[in-house]
Amino acid sequence: MGQWEVPGFLQEKLKGQYGQELAGRILEGYRQERPVTLRANTLKADAASVRKRLEEAGILCQEVPWSREALVITNAREPELQKLELYGEGGIYLQSLSSMLPPLVLGPKAGESILDMAAAPGGKTTQMAALSGNMASITACEKNQIRAKRLQYNLDRQGASRVCVMVADARKLDDFFSFDKVLLDAPCTGSGTLDICRKGGKGQLDGDILRRSAKVQEELLAKALKHLKPGHEMVYSTCSVLAEENEQVVKKAMKKAGAKVLPINTGQFPGIFLLPTELEGTMCVCPDGLYEGFFVARLQKP
């Protein structure tokens, strides 16, 4: 498989969950070399001016049908983009297309208080700030100090001025906090991206790692629902395609907290191939030449 080594454990999990044909499609998706994608940061520049400045720099881009701000770069890689003045001044943010989906599903609005539970390096945090016109009050949690500094750097460069960074494990937040909306992009095995399975890397995937990952996700989601105001909604997401980290985690949280799934309007995301899920109303993106594997669920607290 070239630079990839897909663990036998993961291959068997995919076949068991999706069947031979879809598992083969996922494995083929892992092999694809995705182009660089980015988001025009509307806190600093509008999408049209970003496209114009990229073209002036000799960088070609294509739009995606579900967002004017999302761009696919067709003739450059990250190092070239990072040399641009547009990048340095925060007019663009390099971000995968799949990771742009959770903030769009959450739909942050001016005046709302929002908790981002695992925020670093800040792609979704800055995207939520932009979607709200910098008018939402966002609390961004990151337990690692080094990653928290990187998060703050990105917030400052992107002009996300109404974000408070908390260097804390979101599972240990004081219970008196409450929020209008919560985004939990939970740490996971990365089975949608397979970055942990690069040759020469330290990553691996087995049953113990999967169980530990799911346990942390369950704890975070239970905490998220505790901090969410009654009647309000949140988004749970992972870069995994495994039900143990996705639907099964959501089902347990629903049972404990009485939460319900608010169906995602997948029609607002044309051109994305979705995998079947065990839980109606959720979405799981199939990895391919443009997208990483990604799961998104929208929940409402009673």
JOTAHU-V321022 format. One record per residue. N is the residue number from 1. RES is the residue in one small letter. PSI is psi in radians with two decimals (NA if undefined). OMEGA is omega in radians with two decimals (NA if undefined). BURIAL is b if it has 24 or more other ideal C-beta (glycine too) atoms within 12 Angstrom, else e. Layout:
n,res,psi,omega,burial
N,RES,PSI,OMEGA,BURIAL
N,RES,PSI,OMEGA,BURIAL
This chain:
n,res,psi,omega,burial
1,m,0.43,3.14,e
2,g,-2.17,-3.06,e
3,q,-0.07,-3.08,e
4,w,2.53,2.99,b
5,e,1.79,-3.12,b
6,v,2.06,-3.12,b
7,p,2.51,3.09,b
8,g,-0.61,3.11,e
9,f,-0.81,-3.12,e
10,l,-0.71,3.13,b
11,q,-0.74,3.13,b
12,e,-0.66,3.10,e
13,k,-0.73,-3.13,b
14,l,-0.75,3.13,b
15,k,-0.72,-3.14,e
16,g,-0.62,-3.10,e
17,q,-0.70,-2.97,b
18,y,-0.24,-3.04,b
19,g,2.90,-3.01,e
20,q,-0.79,-3.03,e
21,e,-0.88,-3.13,e
22,l,-0.64,3.09,b
23,a,-0.71,3.09,b
24,g,-0.66,3.11,e
25,r,-0.69,3.11,b
26,i,-0.79,3.14,b
27,l,-0.66,3.08,b
28,e,-0.63,3.09,e
29,g,-0.62,3.09,b
30,y,-0.58,-3.04,b
31,r,-0.33,-3.03,e
32,q,2.44,3.02,b
33,e,1.86,-3.07,e
34,r,2.52,3.05,b
35,p,2.86,3.04,b
36,v,2.39,3.06,b
37,t,2.71,-3.10,b
38,l,2.95,3.12,b
39,r,2.23,3.02,b
40,a,2.20,-3.11,b
41,n,1.79,-3.05,b
42,t,-0.07,3.00,b
43,l,-0.31,-3.11,b
44,k,-0.51,-3.06,b
45,a,2.56,3.08,b
46,d,2.80,-3.04,e
47,a,-0.68,-3.11,b
48,a,-0.74,-3.14,e
49,s,-0.59,3.08,e
50,v,-0.81,3.13,b
51,r,-0.70,-3.13,b
52,k,-0.78,-3.12,e
53,r,-0.60,3.06,b
54,l,-0.78,3.13,b
55,e,-0.68,3.11,e
56,e,-0.50,3.11,e
57,a,0.07,3.14,e
58,g,0.29,-3.12,e
59,i,2.13,-3.09,b
60,l,2.50,-3.12,e
61,c,2.79,3.08,b
62,q,2.55,3.08,e
63,e,2.81,2.97,b
64,v,2.66,-2.98,b
65,p,-0.23,-3.04,e
66,w,0.03,3.11,b
67,s,2.24,3.07,b
68,r,-0.49,-3.06,e
69,e,-0.38,-3.09,b
70,a,2.27,-3.10,b
71,l,2.48,3.07,b
72,v,2.13,-3.13,b
73,i,2.21,-3.01,b
74,t,-0.22,-3.05,e
75,n,0.41,-3.14,e
76,a,2.72,3.08,b
77,r,3.11,-3.01,e
78,e,-0.79,-3.10,e
79,p,-0.66,3.12,e
80,e,-0.71,3.14,e
81,l,-0.61,-3.12,b
82,q,-0.25,3.09,e
83,k,-0.20,-3.08,e
84,l,2.53,3.03,b
85,e,-0.63,3.13,e
86,l,-0.66,3.10,b
87,y,-0.81,-3.09,b
88,g,-0.59,-3.12,e
89,e,0.04,3.05,e
90,g,0.29,3.13,b
91,g,-0.33,3.09,b
92,i,2.75,3.07,b
93,y,2.14,3.12,b
94,l,2.10,-3.00,b
95,q,2.44,3.11,b
96,s,2.63,-3.14,b
97,l,-0.73,-3.10,b
98,s,-0.66,-3.09,b
99,s,-0.18,3.06,b
100,m,-0.25,-3.03,b
101,l,-0.80,-3.10,b
102,p,-0.80,3.10,b
103,p,-0.61,3.12,b
104,l,-0.65,3.09,b
105,v,-0.68,-3.13,b
106,l,-0.67,3.10,b
107,g,1.03,-3.14,b
108,p,2.47,-3.09,b
109,k,2.77,3.11,e
110,a,2.42,3.09,e
111,g,-0.17,-3.13,e
112,e,2.61,2.97,b
113,s,2.24,-3.01,b
114,i,2.37,3.05,b
115,l,2.17,3.01,b
116,d,1.89,-2.89,b
117,m,-0.38,3.13,b
118,a,1.31,-2.76,b
119,a,-0.60,-3.04,b
120,a,2.51,0.11,b
121,p,-0.03,3.01,b
122,g,0.09,-3.12,b
123,g,-0.89,-3.12,b
124,k,-0.58,3.12,b
125,t,-0.86,-3.14,b
126,t,-0.55,3.08,b
127,q,-0.74,3.10,b
128,m,-0.66,3.08,b
129,a,-0.74,-3.14,b
130,a,-0.74,-3.13,b
131,l,-0.53,3.14,b
132,s,0.07,-3.10,b
133,g,0.51,-3.10,e
134,n,0.44,-3.06,b
135,m,0.07,3.00,e
136,a,2.57,3.07,b
137,s,1.95,-3.01,b
138,i,2.26,3.01,b
139,t,2.07,-3.06,b
140,a,2.06,-3.11,b
141,c,2.42,3.01,b
142,e,2.10,-3.03,b
143,k,-0.38,-3.13,b
144,n,2.17,-3.05,e
145,q,-0.70,-3.13,e
146,i,-0.78,3.11,e
147,r,-0.59,3.11,e
148,a,-0.64,3.09,b
149,k,-0.69,3.08,e
150,r,-0.69,3.08,e
151,l,-0.84,-3.13,b
152,q,-0.68,3.10,b
153,y,-0.81,3.14,e
154,n,-0.67,3.10,b
155,l,-0.78,-3.12,b
156,d,-0.79,-3.11,e
157,r,-0.60,-3.13,b
158,q,-0.13,3.12,b
159,g,0.43,3.10,b
160,a,1.52,-2.91,b
161,s,-0.19,-3.11,e
162,r,0.76,3.10,b
163,v,2.25,3.07,b
164,c,2.09,3.12,b
165,v,2.22,3.06,b
166,m,2.07,3.08,b
167,v,1.55,-3.03,b
168,a,2.66,2.98,b
169,d,2.08,-3.05,e
170,a,-0.39,3.12,b
171,r,-0.26,-3.07,b
172,k,0.26,3.09,e
173,l,2.53,3.09,b
174,d,2.45,-3.04,e
175,d,-0.24,-3.11,e
176,f,-0.22,3.08,e
177,f,2.42,3.01,b
178,s,2.60,-3.01,b
179,f,2.67,3.07,b
180,d,-0.63,-3.14,b
181,k,2.69,3.10,b
182,v,2.38,2.98,b
183,l,2.09,3.05,b
184,l,1.67,2.99,b
185,d,1.60,-2.88,b
186,a,2.53,2.98,b
187,p,2.49,-3.04,b
188,c,-3.06,-3.14,b
189,t,-0.30,-3.07,b
190,g,0.44,-3.08,b
191,s,-0.22,3.06,b
192,g,-0.34,-3.08,b
193,t,-0.53,-3.12,b
194,l,0.33,3.08,b
195,d,-0.56,-3.11,b
196,i,-0.12,-3.08,b
197,c,0.31,3.07,b
198,r,2.50,3.09,e
199,k,2.38,3.12,e
200,g,-0.14,3.14,e
201,g,3.04,-3.11,e
202,k,-0.08,-3.03,e
203,g,2.73,3.06,e
204,q,2.97,3.13,e
205,l,2.18,3.07,b
206,d,-3.08,-3.07,e
207,g,-0.69,-3.13,e
208,d,-0.77,3.12,e
209,i,-0.73,3.14,b
210,l,-0.75,3.14,b
211,r,-0.72,3.12,e
212,r,-0.70,3.12,e
213,s,-0.82,-3.14,b
214,a,-0.64,3.13,b
215,k,-0.80,3.11,e
216,v,-0.73,3.13,b
217,q,-0.72,3.12,b
218,e,-0.72,3.13,b
219,e,-0.76,3.14,b
220,l,-0.74,-3.11,b
221,l,-0.67,3.07,b
222,a,-0.71,3.11,b
223,k,-0.69,3.12,b
224,a,-0.82,-3.12,b
225,l,-0.52,3.09,b
226,k,-0.65,-3.11,b
227,h,-0.24,-3.14,b
228,l,2.37,3.12,b
229,k,2.54,3.11,e
230,p,2.39,3.13,e
231,g,-0.08,-3.11,e
232,h,3.04,-3.02,b
233,e,2.78,3.13,b
234,m,2.96,3.06,b
235,v,2.30,3.02,b
236,y,2.29,-3.13,b
237,s,2.73,3.03,b
238,t,2.83,2.98,b
239,c,0.80,3.14,b
240,s,2.69,3.06,b
241,v,0.23,-3.10,b
242,l,2.30,-3.08,b
243,a,-0.54,-3.13,b
244,e,-0.51,-3.13,b
245,e,-0.15,-3.01,b
246,n,-1.66,-3.06,b
247,e,-0.70,-3.08,b
248,q,-0.62,3.05,b
249,v,-0.76,-3.14,b
250,v,-0.74,-3.14,b
251,k,-0.74,3.13,b
252,k,-0.73,3.13,b
253,a,-0.68,3.12,b
254,m,-0.71,-3.12,b
255,k,-0.72,-3.10,e
256,k,-0.71,-3.02,e
257,a,-0.13,-3.10,b
258,g,0.28,-3.14,e
259,a,2.84,3.09,b
260,k,2.72,3.10,b
261,v,2.26,2.97,b
262,l,2.02,-3.05,b
263,p,2.35,3.08,e
264,i,2.34,3.06,b
265,n,1.54,-3.09,e
266,t,-0.28,3.09,b
267,g,-0.32,3.12,e
268,q,-0.05,3.14,e
269,f,1.13,-3.13,b
270,p,2.62,3.08,e
271,g,0.01,3.14,e
272,i,2.18,3.09,b
273,f,2.15,-3.08,b
274,l,2.45,3.05,b
275,l,2.68,3.08,b
276,p,2.56,3.10,e
277,t,2.76,3.14,b
278,e,-0.24,-3.02,e
279,l,1.94,-3.09,b
280,e,2.40,3.11,e
281,g,-0.19,3.06,e
282,t,2.95,3.12,b
283,m,2.50,3.09,b
284,c,1.99,-3.08,b
285,v,2.33,3.09,b
286,c,2.28,3.09,b
287,p,2.40,3.09,b
288,d,-2.76,-3.07,b
289,g,-0.25,3.11,e
290,l,-0.51,-2.97,b
291,y,2.51,2.91,b
292,e,2.74,3.00,b
293,g,2.34,-3.02,b
294,f,2.40,3.12,b
295,f,2.41,3.10,b
296,v,2.31,3.05,b
297,a,2.46,3.12,b
298,r,2.14,-3.02,b
299,l,2.62,3.07,b
300,q,2.35,3.11,b
301,k,2.40,-3.13,b
302,p,NA,NA,e
